[in-house]
Amino acid sequence: MAGRERHAPELVDSGAFPGLRASKEMASMLEELDSSGLFEPLTRSSYRWSVAYSVEGWLDLLNTHSDHRLLPEARRSALLDRVAEALNGRGGAFEMAYEARLFLARALI
């Protein structure tokens, strides 16, 4: 059983990574804007970057996430220990890719 399932099952489907689910909602919203006739054509931009994280850096970041901070201390500590164990078992560092998307729509009215 993975760390989240064992130590924080409420985080598994909580939307802790909302960008993964937001794609369908975003597509629907963009389609609605495009078809409304109230806006000029959308301008879309995408900005990508990556960050190399050490185990300590990743744990520090997780400790800033509200869903993790709201866990009781013992459960949060157990979860973060499991995350550290998993990352150390895979070399102790990794690179996370990020993407920010910008959509601009100028109103016709």
N, C-alpha and C positions, 0 to 999 in steps of 0.2 A: 504494500500500500504506500503510495507516495506521501510526502510530507504534508501537503495541503489537505488531502483526504483524511489523514489521520489526525493532524493537529488543528486544522481550521477548515472543516468541511463547508462551512458557510461561505468561504471565499472561492470555492471551486466554480460555482455558477453565479457569483454575485455581480458579475460585470466588472471585476477587478481589472480587467483589460478591456475597457469599453470600446476601444477602437476596433476590436475584432468583430463586435456585433454591430457597430454603427454603420458599416458599409452599406447594408441594405436600407437602413433608415435614411442615410445621406443620399443614396441614389434616388429614393422616392422623393425626397425634398427637392433635389436638383431638377428632377423631371417636372415636378409641380411648378417650380420657378420658370423653367424653360417654356412650358406650355401655357402659362398664365397670360401671356401677352402684355404683362405689366413691366417687363424688364428687357433691356437690350440683351443680346447674347452674353452668356456667362463667360467671364475670363477665369481660367483655371491655371493655377501654378502649384508646383510641388517642390518642396525643399527637403532634401534628404541629407542625413549626417549619421555618424555612428560614434559611439562612445565605448572605449575599452574599460571594463570594470574588473577590478580585483574582487576577491571574495569580500574583503572588508568594505570596499566601496559600494558593492551591491547591497550588502546588509544595511549599510548606512542609509542607502536610498529606500530600501523596503521599510525602514523604521520611520520614514516620513509619510508613508501612505496611511491614510486614515483607517482603512479597513484592517491594516495590520496593527496600528496603534490602539485600536479599540478592543483587540483581543486581550483577555486576561494575561498578565505578565508571564505566568508559567507556560501557558499555551504558546504565546508569541515567542518566548525564548526557545521552546522545544522546536517550533517551526523553523526559526532562524538557524538553530543548530543543525537541523536536517538539511536546510538549503546550503549551509556552509559545507557540510559533509559531501553533498552531491557535487557542488562546484569544485571542491578540492579533489574529488575523485576524477574530475575531468580536466585537471591541469591547473585549477585555481584562478583562472581568469577567462573572460570571454568578451566578445564585442557585440553590443546591442545596436541594431539598425533602427533608426527613427525616421519618420516622415511626417511633415506638417503639410497640410493641403490648404490652399487659399482659394476661395471662390468669391469673385466680385460680380455683382449684378447691379448695373445702374438703372434706376427707375425711369420709366418713360413719362411718368406724370409729373 
